[in-house]
């Protein structure tokens, strides 16, 4: 049996977008081993019903739990919004982390009593998890949310910059840019696919525009604060190892996923849920 300190940290997402969270996690915790699962056969989760997302999330997490992880990170915003409580209860006492609460905490701290725009999937926006989390921290905030399905498709195709990306972002930000009556003070990236668009987004917002909050970075910081505690022992030195799993399209995952992870992906293991 693997010693708890030597066990990997499990991460799952509906596809490749969660690799942005994995990238931030590895930067914050370079000595830890990570096991990542992308449920590429059933993406996107963002258009599915809450019951379906919860069922998929439990199945994806089970694969990682059976491989002996010491903590679970739900990198998918949609799954974090609707399935985090179910996962926490089902796999207790395993520490379970989502991306919604850390992202909301950071955005609320930066925004004062201003206006926050959440860019997310249709399901995440409809479920209202970010809106509730933001208002719980700052009741005076004005919280706006826009579903951005085209951005998910563009990211999955490996298109992270260019005229089409700029047009899509400009449309989703319509009426909320500097100088507009509805200008926002911060933009919260409420989907793990969206950090790849951060340079293009910040270029459109301009130097005096809204602050962009990346839930991948805030989640990594939240996990790093827990590692080393009594319930989550730290790895004992050395460079961490990475293993990647997918439920479909391993070659495409390897080829396109490197844009999200920020480095080449040598191999991906196919698994069946």
Buried (B, 14 or more C-beta within 10 A) or exposed (E): EEEEBBBBBBBBBBBBBBBBBBBBBBEBBEEBBBBBBBBBBBBBBBBBEBEBBBBBBBBBBBBBBEBBBBBBBBBBBBBBBBBBEBBBEBBEEBBBBBBBBBBBBBBBEBBEEBBBBBBBBBBBBBBBBBBBBBBEBBEEBBBBBBBBBBBBEBBBEBBBEEEEBBEBBEEBBEEBBEEEEEBBBBBBBBBBBBBBBBEBBBEBBEEEBBBBBBBBBBBBBBBBEEBEEEEBBBBEEEEBEBBBBBBBBBEBBBBBBBBBBBEEBEEBEBBEE
